[in-house]
Amino acid sequence: MKIRMLAFRLLTCCILLTFCTTTNSASIPKRPEQLKFNPLNYTPPDPLQHKFTLKSGPTVYLVQDNTIPIVQITVFVKAGEYLEPTNLTGLAELTSTLLVEGGTSKHSADEIDEMVDFLGAILTSSCSSLYSTVSLNILSQHLTNALELLREILATPAFQEDRLKIVKQRVIQEMAQRNDDSSSIESREAMFLAYGTNSWVSRIPTRRTIEVITQDDLIKFHQHWYWPSNFIVAVSGDFQSNQILPMLEAMFNSWPFKGEQPPLPPTDFKFATPAIYMVHKQVNQARVRIIMPNSIKWGDPEHFAAIIMNHIFGGGGLTSRLFNRVRSDEGLAYSVHSYLALVDPLFPRPFEISLQTKSRTTARALALVFEEIEEIRKRSVSNEELQRAKEYLIGRLSDAFSTPHAIASTFAQDELCGRFQLNPNYWKDYISNIQRVTASDVLNVAKRVLDTNHALILIVGDKPEILRGHPDYNVHITNFVSGRIVDLPLRDPFTLLPIPETK
Amino acid sequence: MVERHNVPRIAAGWVAKVGSANERPGITGIAHLFEHMMFKGTRSIGSKNPKRDLQIIIEQEAIREQMRQEERKIREMLRKGEIPDMINPENMTPRWRELNAKFQKLVEEQRKLLVKNEFSKIYSEAGATQLNAFTTEDMTVYFVSLPANKLELWMWMESERILHPVFREFYSEREVVMEERRLRVEAPPLGRHYEQFGAMFWNSVPYKWPVIGWPSDLLSISKADADEFFATYYTPQNITLVLVGDFNPREVERLTRKYFERIPRGKIDPPDVVTIEMPSVAEKRMYAQAECNPQIEILWHTVPFAHKDSYALSILATLLSGPSGRLHRKLVLKDQLATSIWVNQASQRWAGAFNIGAEIRDGIPPEKVEEAIYEILESIKKEGVQDYELQKAKNKLLAAQYRKLEDNFQIMLTLLIHEGEGNWREANERFQKLQVVTSDDVQRVAQTYFKRENRLVGIFTRKNPDN
């Protein structure tokens, strides 16, 4: 391997400004509203300008930018966890990990580690319930090597036995931590409550499902799903588009096997009945999550109204109503947020509100949240609030596309999740769709999303202290939802079976 | 200023060279609390009736002063063992609760006048994103990303909050920080352990207390403390502005002069931190049982920011880490004593530390991993490192340096952090200094710093092995 040293210079022009005390500042206005700004008409990038379809199968999004000598290549693969057999839960994840840690037919795992490190590259893989990725970030002078390496990894991985053993041991040892942090317990139980314990969204590996996975299972899973028709590729950075296309074409050409089209994921989720679900853990801060079975999926007619409603209610960082009440007014939480995940055109994700507060103010914080829920369901938002939310959502658009990689991966994910196919003009029409939303649209969608009749509450924390409440506030956690408390036992971290209570 | 025209946005921020190292026992956490207060508005932002608002703050302070007198007595009760803590409301005296009720009345009156979080709202409706700030031992950094046409808004807002800040809602914000402390330190399984591990490590430099502060101190910091802190450290000579993105530098210069030159220079320069870290005389060890997988953390005293040895130490850290590094190869892959390894050299403004940590594989005695780490370090002390390894580390650092230039926000943070640690120029110069490090340099720093008396070792094992 040859190394070439690159001259390096940070692209800075620096002028030092020193403060002096004598300047006329008479022309500085009293309020920021009095400032005048030049108009800025930002148009988001057009996916069709970046989209290419290779003869060998994959769709490619290319975003060329030659300012920095780095290329980032991400291959998105339709090989998510929902495709694994239930008795082998963890298989998709192990396959994804072993692709980059398990060697190839040409190079051992050690050799690949060495090569990647020596080139200063970053090779990673990830796996989620819907899809997997393999990414390589590398200096552009090594682009040819990089594409060869990626081809090797994706087409002819070795899934070395010795590495599989090490990774399996690591994954099982990681399980031991499942009850250590109250936040891990919260996320896991929230998933079970929102989707049911057996759905593909909430299924997680146990010691047993990992132990039984063999190299053969990895090979089978790989040959089913990891083939060019299931790839969407995002390439960004320092290259020439006309030169890289034939290279990519070659990279995916004559694949050694033919895989399958993945089926659509099932969407029959089971939402738990309304109640206050509690997991006892001896910590001085309660983690609280309110979950509602939202019916809005990506592309719904009320999509944009829902985005604005969530921003005003609890999604909008340091300015939302929840932030104002729970954090600023009463100092009850550091973080309080609502989440509306409009990502899947196939199925809606639940609407969630989460906060953490000291055990004894849990009921008080809940009271404030439910007051705000009532408020946004009852009364129209003010024009000023509506306008502020729109200005923010429109103004931040350029931030979502601020790097070549952000552009390429946003478009690739739109394609992967079927959003691009459903509405190729989503980004083009984004601004006008936001503009069109009225205060009564926001009110209507608030009534639809904030479904208090079916809401449930999950609390992880010190149960006796939480129930004890606070002398300054006349409120109890049973005042909310059905008022019924359901104790959730801790689960054995390796089997996920409930641990019987000890006396 | 770094001019870049790839997107019509500007990443803008400033650093005040003040952090928890500038605190003293009794007001620990004030630098960070202060960072929170800087979002509470100014004389003209945040209140419908600024005049009455300021009066209310004065009335609130008068009651708070009485409450502090009472808190002094309550603290004494705590020291005598008459109450278990000062957190639960039942432990406060009737007098304190009476004063608190009076105080809350004023809070409610003030709330009616507030334009809630107006400072953040103005930015938000301008399409600004990433509005936030952070505090470390050495610096406090405030930043935002704006559409390019909102440059002057940034100038207006930031000069305004340095010139006319109003620390309203001071006491509820203290509660927010207490919740932040619970979230980051008290609730996570190893939060308090790491806090005390840090307190054990430093011998004399003021890094011993946590940035977020001790709870006792947080609950007794007064608005007067905050005023004094602001007057000392938020002076123009202690602040640097950084802008990266789509602008014309001349326009930035013009506006900076217009908005920031009106802020008077502080009469005295902020005091230097004069304490130099005392050399350690003996190894320190912490054995902890906690809700965590078995792990080991080793810290060695090294050197502060831009010290001549800091470059060879960074090369050494890079060379030891990564999937092909010596530690991972031996401990994770070959001998399978550990499941993961981490290595880091952190040179801060007043002192530095080298860290090697590992999650230990179940069933392996932690001391065995510790010994294996020392063996690898000993071999470097004896034989140095190979040219190939050295070049690999340099290649990795080169690529990493380029990656930091990918977006405006990263470049801004890099410059702000370097400036906060001592000098923004180091962001440009550091790279050259890393590239000239030799194998001899690496061997020499290994010999100098990896000494037994220079280290703190923490061994964490699972509290309840049955679970």
Interface residues (C-beta under 8 A of the other chain):
Chain A: I3 M5 L6 F8 R9 L10 L11 T12 C13 C14 I15 L17 F19 C20 T21 T22 T23 S25 S27 I28 P29 K30 R31 P32 L35 F37 N38 P39 L40 Y42 D65 T67 I68 P69 I70 E101 D110 D113 E114 V116 D117 F118 L119 G120 A121 I122 N137 I138 L139 I166 Q169 R170 Q173 E174 A176 Q177 N179 D180 D181 S182 S183 V283 N284 Q285 R287 G316 G317 L318 T319 F323 N324 R327 S328 D329 E330 G331 L332 A333 Y334 S335 Q356 T357 K358 R360 Q387 R388 E391 Y392 I394 G395 R396 L397 S398 D399 F401 S402 T403 H405 H470 P471 D472 P493
Chain B: M1 V2 E3 R4 N6 V7 P8 R9 F39 S44 I45 I87 N88 P89 E90 R111 K116 N117 S120 K121 I122 S124 E125 A126 G127 A128 T129 Q130 L131 S145 P147 A148 N149 K150 E152 L153 W156 M157 E169 Y171 S172 E173 R174 E175 V176 V177 M178 E179 E180 R182 L183 E186 A187 P188 P189 P236 Q237 L241 P249 E253 T256 R257 K258 Y259 F260 E261 R262 I263 P264 R265 E291 C292 N293 G322 P323 S324 G325 R329 V332 L333 Q336 T339 S340 E359 R361 D362 Q391 K392 N395 K396 L397 L398 A399 A400 Q401 Y402 R403 L405 E406 D407 N408 F409 I411 L415 W424 A427 N428 F431 Q432 Q435 R462 N467
